[in-house]
Amino acid sequence: MVSYSGKMKEYIAFDPLKLERFRKKTIGSGSIGGKAKGLLYSKTVLENKNDEILKNVVIPDSFFLATSVYDEYLKQNGIDRIIQESPGDTDGIQKAIRKGDFSDEIKDRFKNILEKMTCPLAIRSSSMLEDSVKYSFAGKYYTTFVTNTGSMDERLSQMIYAIKEIYASTYGKNAVVYRKKHNLPEEKMAVIIQELFGKRRGDGFYPEIAGVGFSQNYRRFTERIRKEDGVVRVVFGLGTRSTSRGYARTFSLTNLSLRPEGNNAQEIAKYSQETFDMLNMETGKLESYNINERLDLVEFHRNLFRFVSLYSYRDNIIKDVLPVIRKPDPDEKLIFTFDRLPEYKPRFFKLMKYLFEVLEEAMGIAVDIEWAYEPEPPRFAVLQVRPLSSWEEYRKIRIPEDIKTDDIILSGDRMLTNGVLRGIKYLVYVDHDEFYASHDKFAIAREVGKVNDGLAGEKYILVGPGRWGSSDPLLGVPVGYNEIANCGMLVEIGIQRKNFTPELSYGTHFFADLELDGILYMPVFDNIDTNIINFDWFRNAPRKATGHRAVWVYEGKFDVYLDGDSMKGVVIKK
């Protein structure tokens, strides 16, 4: 039985709707969900602090739709009957949710909100189960942005469309598999309607900087940093890229100059952000652009030179840029390194450290913060606070000293926690050459999903090139959570010549799933002398074919030892 600290019990018992100031900003009754709870609990904690460092901290204005609105919507449109009669028909349920309509009374309440909120909006899921102490549901439900422009009817239509999509995401494949895996009860969805933090810049609306922060760094990329100091993941533009498996700058608060990529210019350039997200105020869509193709936006960012650097392919060097940013030469490109951010805004990092300490103390558990930041004039927005889903303590692991080198299939020394698996029967492998050559990499991901389903009830080891769960198939196998949910360990193989590179930046929704589900993780690189990839074994060991030539299943007896303290991990055959 789980034992909670006093502070954690206070957080768990906190009900925002018992406070009049939050209740009057809520439509309906019941619950406003875990995401809203974390945000409003943090708001009450920070409001009771008078520290000068908080003077520029804001929590964007928000309204809430409670779970009773969701219940009424399902009942009014006959969707509750569909769920009861055909609970497995998730596609049909989602289709019915999207076709439904709200009552005139609820629409009038929506209009009342829109009369008060004339800015662009972030419309976020906040289910009953979401962001709890045990289950984060990170990335499982829908969040979107709307321009909130046009006539009242047009603005209302934007809002209703977004809310329906959030309701429909309750029955998305990843969410359904996640609930089933953890034997969770029926879900109910609440919604946050929140002011979108940022500024209008040309045709876009976005904050200059955004990201996530974690008060505990459970996956250190070097022994030189401390778990207790926390880690911050920073992107330019909307923070959507900070939680996906894209590129971002990772700062450990132990030492702001250390990078997961080391000091090699080519590696830094490879892992640095170039593409950013913004809400296009003309099209109404979330759109992505490469900064090298949107230099028209430079005029809106007089301090952009503090965030970007210039990488030269020819000389393989990274250079600072001048305050007046010019168009790069053909053999150069701009990349977001954020190398000057610590000296430009040291107060930003002091604030992150302060928030980690205060909110972790108040909630009695490590915390995960989503934030956005406008450096000039300085304004810092807390967008979301949730318990950091993790194994709270990792027991010490001792790797046996008598392991023979010939028995080692894989060995790595980055991003490791403590963990052990013994007697694993199956190892599933995606061949990097076949994956690289394939014209339909999504078909490979679907085949992995079929193998995963066939191994339900078995913890297996899953090995493949680049980044598992990447939205870009050029970077790795584009699986969804539901397609790898049964594995016990994920291994990402770095193949330098094919540009398959695991991401060493802790902080994405992907890693949140690993932490919560107890899935071990190890990246292994073919260009690091201390790492081992036994290609001879993968080529010659007996294996079973699947429905795709890139995916193979090895049956045997495998042990895994990960020693996060000494940063050493091995997968061995027995």
C-alpha positions in Angstrom: 0.0 0.0 0.0 1.3 3.4 -0.9 2.2 5.7 2.0 1.9 9.5 1.3 3.6 12.3 3.1 1.5 15.0 4.9 2.1 17.6 2.1 1.2 15.1 -0.5 -2.0 14.2 1.3 -2.9 17.9 1.4 -2.4 18.1 -2.4 -4.4 15.0 -3.0 -7.3 16.3 -0.8 -7.3 19.8 -2.5 -10.5 20.6 -4.3 -10.4 23.9 -6.2 -14.2 24.0 -6.5 -14.5 24.4 -2.7 -13.0 27.9 -3.2 -15.5 30.5 -4.4 -13.0 32.3 -6.7 -12.4 29.2 -8.7 -16.0 28.0 -8.6 -17.3 31.2 -10.2 -15.0 30.6 -13.2 -16.3 27.1 -13.7 -19.2 25.8 -15.8 -20.8 22.7 -14.3 -20.1 20.6 -11.3 -18.2 17.5 -10.3 -14.5 17.8 -11.0 -12.3 20.1 -13.1 -9.6 17.4 -13.4 -6.1 16.8 -12.4 -4.4 19.4 -14.7 -6.6 22.2 -13.4 -6.1 21.0 -9.8 -2.3 21.1 -10.2 -2.4 24.6 -11.7 -4.7 26.1 -9.1 -3.0 24.4 -6.2 0.3 26.0 -7.4 -1.5 29.3 -7.8 -2.6 29.3 -4.1 0.9 28.3 -3.0 2.7 31.0 -5.0 0.2 33.7 -4.0 1.1 33.1 -0.4 4.8 33.9 -1.2 6.0 37.5 -1.1 9.4 36.8 -2.5 10.7 39.4 -4.9 11.7 36.8 -7.4 8.1 36.1 -8.1 7.2 39.6 -9.1 7.0 38.8 -12.9 5.4 35.4 -12.5 1.8 35.0 -13.8 -0.7 32.2 -14.2 -2.7 32.9 -17.3 -6.4 33.7 -16.8 -8.4 30.5 -17.1 -12.0 29.2 -17.1 -13.0 25.6 -16.6 -15.6 23.1 -17.8 -16.3 20.6 -15.1 -17.0 16.9 -15.7 -20.8 17.3 -15.4 -20.7 19.2 -18.8 -19.0 16.2 -20.3 -21.6 13.8 -18.8 -24.5 15.9 -20.0 -23.0 16.1 -23.5 -22.7 12.3 -23.7 -26.2 11.8 -22.4 -27.8 14.5 -24.5 -26.3 13.1 -27.8 -26.9 9.5 -27.0 -23.2 8.8 -26.8 -23.4 7.2 -23.3 -25.6 4.5 -24.8 -23.1 3.9 -27.6 -20.3 3.5 -25.0 -22.4 1.1 -22.9 -23.4 -1.1 -25.9 -20.1 -1.0 -27.9 -17.3 0.0 -25.5 -14.7 -1.3 -27.9 -15.8 0.7 -30.9 -13.6 3.7 -30.1 -13.7 5.0 -33.6 -17.5 5.0 -33.5 -17.5 6.7 -30.1 -15.1 9.4 -31.3 -17.2 10.0 -34.4 -20.4 10.4 -32.3 -18.7 12.8 -30.0 -17.6 15.0 -32.9 -21.1 15.0 -34.4 -22.8 16.0 -31.2 -24.0 19.4 -30.1 -24.2 21.4 -26.9 -27.4 22.7 -25.4 -28.3 26.4 -26.0 -27.8 27.0 -22.3 -24.2 25.7 -22.4 -23.5 27.7 -25.6 -24.7 30.8 -23.8 -22.2 30.1 -21.0 -19.5 29.7 -23.6 -20.4 33.1 -25.0 -20.1 34.6 -21.6 -16.5 33.3 -21.4 -15.7 34.6 -24.9 -17.0 38.1 -23.9 -14.4 38.1 -21.2 -11.6 36.4 -23.2 -10.8 38.2 -26.5 -7.2 36.9 -26.8 -5.9 33.7 -28.4 -6.7 30.7 -26.3 -5.1 27.4 -25.3 -7.8 24.8 -24.8 -6.5 22.0 -22.7 -7.7 18.6 -21.5 -8.0 18.1 -17.7 -9.4 14.7 -17.1 -10.2 13.2 -13.7 -7.3 10.8 -14.0 -4.8 13.2 -15.6 -1.8 14.5 -13.8 -2.5 12.5 -10.6 0.3 11.4 -8.2 0.4 8.0 -9.9 -0.7 8.6 -13.5 0.3 11.5 -15.7 -1.5 10.7 -19.0 1.2 12.9 -20.5 0.4 13.5 -24.1 -2.6 11.1 -24.1 -5.3 13.7 -24.4 -5.8 16.6 -26.7 -4.7 20.2 -26.2 -5.0 22.8 -29.0 -4.9 26.6 -29.7 -7.5 28.8 -31.3 -7.0 32.4 -32.6 -10.4 33.4 -31.1 -10.9 36.0 -33.9 -13.9 36.9 -36.1 -17.5 37.2 -35.1 -18.9 35.8 -31.9 -20.4 32.9 -33.9 -17.0 32.2 -35.5 -15.2 32.4 -32.1 -17.8 30.1 -30.6 -17.4 27.6 -33.4 -13.6 27.5 -32.8 -14.1 26.9 -29.1 -16.7 24.2 -29.6 -14.6 22.4 -32.2 -11.6 22.3 -29.8 -13.7 21.1 -26.9 -15.2 18.2 -29.0 -11.7 17.2 -30.0 -10.7 17.0 -26.3 -13.8 15.0 -25.5 -13.0 12.7 -28.4 -9.4 12.2 -27.2 -10.8 10.4 -24.2 -11.3 7.4 -26.5 -8.1 7.8 -28.5 -6.1 4.6 -28.9 -3.2 5.7 -26.7 -5.4 6.8 -23.9 -7.5 3.6 -24.0 -4.4 1.4 -24.0 -2.9 3.4 -21.2 -6.1 3.0 -19.0 -6.3 -0.7 -19.8 -2.6 -1.3 -19.0 -3.0 0.4 -15.6 -6.5 -1.1 -14.9 -8.0 2.4 -14.5 -11.7 3.1 -14.1 -13.9 4.9 -16.6 -12.6 8.4 -17.4 -14.4 11.7 -17.3 -13.1 14.8 -19.1 -12.9 18.4 -17.9 -11.5 21.3 -20.0 -9.3 24.3 -19.3 -9.9 27.4 -21.4 -6.8 29.5 -20.9 -5.3 32.7 -22.2 -2.6 31.8 -24.6 0.6 33.4 -23.3 2.8 35.2 -25.8 2.7 38.0 -28.3 1.5 38.7 -31.8 4.5 38.7 -34.1 3.8 39.1 -37.8 1.3 36.4 -38.8 2.1 34.4 -35.7 1.3 34.3 -32.0 3.7 32.6 -29.6 6.0 33.2 -26.6 9.6 33.9 -27.3 10.7 31.0 -25.1 8.8 28.1 -23.6 9.5 24.6 -22.2 9.3 22.2 -19.3 11.2 21.9 -16.1 11.7 18.9 -13.7 12.7 19.3 -10.1 14.5 16.0 -10.1 16.7 14.8 -13.0 16.2 11.1 -13.0 18.0 10.5 -16.2 21.4 12.2 -16.0 23.6 12.4 -19.1 26.8 12.6 -17.0 27.9 11.8 -13.5 28.9 15.4 -13.1 25.3 16.6 -12.6 23.1 16.0 -9.5 19.7 14.5 -9.7 18.4 16.9 -7.0 19.2 20.0 -8.9 16.6 19.5 -11.6 16.6 20.0 -15.4 15.0 22.5 -17.8 14.2 21.9 -21.5 14.0 25.1 -23.5 12.6 25.9 -27.0 11.9 29.0 -29.1 8.2 29.5 -29.8 5.3 27.5 -28.4 6.3 24.8 -25.9 4.8 22.0 -28.0 8.3 21.0 -29.2 9.6 20.8 -25.6 7.4 17.8 -24.8 7.7 16.0 -28.1 10.7 14.0 -29.3 12.0 17.0 -31.2 15.1 19.2 -30.6 15.4 21.4 -27.6 18.2 22.8 -25.3 18.6 20.9 -22.1 20.0 22.8 -19.1 21.0 20.9 -15.9 20.8 23.4 -13.0 23.9 21.7 -11.6 26.0 23.2 -14.4 24.4 25.3 -17.1 27.4 24.9 -19.5 27.1 21.1 -19.7 25.3 19.7 -22.7 24.1 16.1 -23.4 25.8 16.4 -26.8 29.2 17.3 -25.5 31.3 19.9 -27.2 31.5 18.6 -30.7 30.1 21.2 -33.1 28.6 18.8 -35.5 26.7 16.9 -32.7 25.5 20.2 -31.1 24.2 21.4 -34.5 22.5 18.0 -35.1 20.6 18.2 -31.7 19.8 21.9 -31.8 16.3 23.3 -32.6 15.8 24.9 -35.9 12.1 24.5 -36.4 9.6 26.2 -34.1 5.8 26.2 -33.6 3.4 29.2 -33.6 -0.3 29.8 -33.9 -0.8 31.3 -37.3 -3.3 34.0 -36.8 -4.2 34.1 -40.5 -4.9 30.4 -41.0 -5.9 29.6 -37.5 -3.6 26.6 -37.4 -0.6 25.5 -35.3 2.2 25.7 -37.9 5.9 24.9 -37.9 8.7 26.9 -39.5 12.4 26.7 -39.8 14.0 29.9 -38.5 16.3 30.1 -41.5 13.2 30.4 -43.7 11.4 33.0 -41.5 14.0 35.7 -41.1 11.1 38.1 -41.6 10.3 37.5 -37.9 13.8 38.7 -36.7 12.4 42.3 -36.4 10.1 41.1 -33.6 13.0 39.6 -31.6 15.7 42.2 -30.9 17.4 39.7 -28.6 17.3 36.8 -30.9 21.1 36.9 -31.3 21.3 35.7 -27.6 19.4 32.5 -28.5 20.7 31.5 -31.9 24.2 30.6 -33.2 25.6 30.2 -36.6 26.8 26.7 -37.7 29.3 26.4 -40.5 29.1 23.1 -42.4 32.4 23.8 -44.1 34.4 24.6 -41.0 32.4 22.5 -38.6 32.3 25.4 -36.1 29.6 27.2 -34.2 29.8 31.0 -34.0 28.0 33.7 -32.1 25.9 36.0 -34.3 25.8 39.7 -34.2 22.8 41.6 -32.8 21.8 42.4 -36.4 21.2 38.9 -37.8 22.0 38.4 -41.5 20.8 35.7 -43.9 23.2 32.8 -43.5 25.6 31.8 -46.3 24.7 28.7 -48.3 27.1 26.6 -46.2 25.8 28.0 -42.9 22.6 27.8 -40.9 21.1 29.4 -37.8 20.4 27.0 -34.8 18.9 27.7 -31.4 21.7 26.9 -29.0 20.6 29.3 -26.2 24.3 29.5 -25.3 24.0 33.1 -24.2 20.8 32.6 -22.2 22.5 32.0 -18.8 24.5 35.2 -18.9 21.6 37.2 -20.5 18.9 36.0 -18.0 20.5 34.4 -14.9 17.4 35.4 -13.0 15.4 32.9 -15.2 17.4 30.0 -13.9 17.2 31.3 -10.3 13.5 31.4 -10.7 13.3 27.8 -12.0 15.3 26.6 -9.1 13.1 28.6 -6.7 9.9 27.2 -8.3 11.3 23.6 -8.1 12.0 24.0 -4.4 8.7 25.7 -3.4 6.4 23.5 -5.4 8.1 20.3 -4.6 7.9 21.2 -0.9 4.3 22.2 -1.2 3.2 19.1 -3.0 5.4 16.6 -1.2 6.7 15.1 -4.4 8.9 16.0 -7.4 7.2 18.3 -9.8 6.9 18.8 -13.6 6.3 22.4 -14.7 5.3 23.6 -18.2 6.1 27.3 -18.6 6.5 30.1 -21.1 8.7 33.2 -20.9 8.9 36.7 -22.5 12.3 38.1 -21.6 11.6 41.7 -22.5 9.9 43.0 -20.5 10.3 39.9 -18.3 7.1 37.9 -17.7 7.1 34.2 -16.8 4.0 32.1 -17.1 3.3 28.9 -15.2 1.1 26.9 -17.5 0.9 23.6 -15.8 2.2 21.9 -12.7 1.9 18.2 -12.0 3.5 15.5 -9.8 6.5 14.1 -11.6 5.6 10.5 -12.4 8.6 8.5 -11.6 10.0 5.7 -9.5 10.6 7.7 -6.4 13.6 5.7 -5.4 15.7 3.4 -7.5 17.3 0.6 -5.6 21.0 0.1 -6.1 22.0 -2.3 -8.8 25.2 -4.2 -9.0 26.3 -5.5 -12.4 27.7 -9.0 -12.0 31.5 -9.0 -12.4 31.6 -12.4 -14.1 29.8 -11.4 -17.3 31.7 -12.6 -20.4 32.2 -10.0 -23.1 30.9 -12.5 -25.7 27.6 -12.6 -23.8 27.0 -8.9 -24.0 24.5 -7.9 -26.7 24.3 -4.2 -25.9 26.0 -1.9 -23.5 25.6 1.8 -22.9 26.6 4.6 -20.5 24.1 7.5 -21.0 20.7 8.4 -19.5 20.5 5.5 -17.2 18.5 4.8 -14.1 18.8 1.8 -11.8 16.9 -1.2 -12.9 17.1 -5.0 -13.5 15.2 -7.5 -15.6 16.0 -11.2 -15.5 14.9 -14.1 -17.6 13.3 -12.1 -20.4 12.1 -14.5 -23.1 11.8 -12.2 -26.1 13.9 -9.5 -27.8 12.3 -7.6 -30.7 14.7 -5.9 -33.1 14.2 -3.4 -35.9 17.0 -3.8 -38.3 18.6 -0.3 -39.0 19.6 -1.1 -42.6 16.1 -2.3 -43.5 14.5 0.6 -41.7 16.7 3.1 -43.5 16.0 1.6 -46.9 12.3 1.3 -46.4 10.0 3.7 -48.3 7.2 3.1 -45.8 8.6 3.5 -42.3 5.1 3.8 -40.8 4.4 0.2 -42.0 7.4 -0.9 -39.8 5.9 0.9 -36.8 2.5 -0.8 -37.4 4.3 -4.2 -37.5 6.0 -3.5 -34.2 2.5 -2.7 -32.8 1.3 -6.2 -34.0 4.2 -7.9 -32.4 3.6 -5.9 -29.2 0.0 -7.0 -29.1 1.1 -10.6 -29.7 3.4 -10.4 -26.7 0.7 -9.1 -24.3 1.6 -10.4 -20.8 5.3 -10.8 -21.6 7.9 -8.2 -20.8 10.1 -8.0 -23.8 13.2 -6.0 -24.9 12.6 -3.7 -27.8 15.6 -2.5 -29.9 15.6 -0.2 -32.8 17.4 2.7 -34.6 17.1 6.3 -33.5 14.2 7.6 -31.5 11.3 5.3 -30.6 8.1 7.3 -30.9 9.5 10.0 -33.2 7.0 12.0 -35.2 9.6 12.2 -37.9 10.3 8.8 -39.4 13.7 9.9 -40.6 14.7 10.1 -36.9 13.3 6.8 -35.7 10.5 4.3 -35.6 7.2 6.4 -35.5 5.3 4.1 -33.1 2.5 5.3 -30.8 2.4 4.5 -27.1 -0.2 1.7 -27.7 2.3 0.0 -30.0 5.1 -0.5 -27.5 3.1 -0.5 -24.2 3.9 -4.1 -23.3 7.7 -3.9 -23.5 9.9 -4.0 -20.4 12.9 -2.2 -21.9 13.5 0.1 -24.8 16.9 0.4 -26.5 17.6 3.1 -29.0 20.5 2.4 -31.3 22.6 5.3 -32.6 23.9 4.7 -36.1 26.1 7.6 -37.0 26.4 7.0 -40.7 22.7 6.9 -41.1 22.0 9.8 -38.8 19.9 7.7 -36.4 20.6 9.4 -33.0 18.8 8.7 -29.7 17.8 11.9 -27.9 19.5 12.4 -24.6 17.1 15.1 -23.4 15.1 14.0 -20.5 11.7 15.8 -20.2 9.5 14.7 -23.1 6.1 12.9 -22.7 7.9 9.9 -24.1 10.2 9.7 -21.0 7.2 10.4 -18.7 5.6 7.2 -20.0 8.8 5.2 -19.4 9.1 6.5 -15.8 5.5 5.7 -14.9 5.3 2.3 -16.5 8.7 1.1 -15.1 10.1 0.6 -18.6 13.8 0.6 -18.6 15.6 2.7 -21.2 19.2 2.7 -22.7 20.7 4.5 -25.7 23.6 2.8 -27.3 25.9 4.5 -29.9 28.0 2.8 -32.6 30.5 5.7 -32.5 31.3 5.7 -28.7 34.1 3.3 -27.7 32.6 2.5 -24.3 29.3 1.3 -25.9 28.7 -2.1 -27.4 26.3 -3.2 -30.2 26.9 -6.9 -31.0 25.9 -6.7 -34.7 27.3 -10.3 -35.2 24.9 -11.7 -32.7 21.9 -9.8 -34.3 22.9 -11.1 -37.7 23.6 -14.7 -36.8 21.5 -15.7 -33.8 18.3 -17.7 -34.5 15.4 -15.4 -35.0 11.8 -15.5 -36.2 10.4 -13.5 -39.1 7.4 -11.2 -38.7 5.1 -9.6 -41.2 7.9 -7.1 -42.2 11.4 -7.9 -43.2 12.8 -5.1 -40.9 11.2 -6.6 -37.7 12.6 -9.7 -36.1 11.9 -11.6 -32.9 14.7 -13.4 -30.9 13.7 -16.0 -28.3 16.0 -17.0 -25.5 16.9 -15.9 -22.1 18.1 -12.3 -21.6 19.1 -10.3 -18.5 19.3 -6.5 -18.1 21.4 -4.6 -15.6 21.3 -0.8 -15.4 23.5 0.9 -12.8 22.5 4.6 -12.9 25.0 5.5 -10.2 28.0 4.4 -12.2 26.3 5.1 -15.6 26.7 1.5 -16.9 24.1 -0.7 -18.5 24.2 -4.1 -20.2 21.9 -6.5 -22.0 23.2 -10.0 -21.9 22.2 -13.4 -23.4 22.3 -16.4 -21.2 
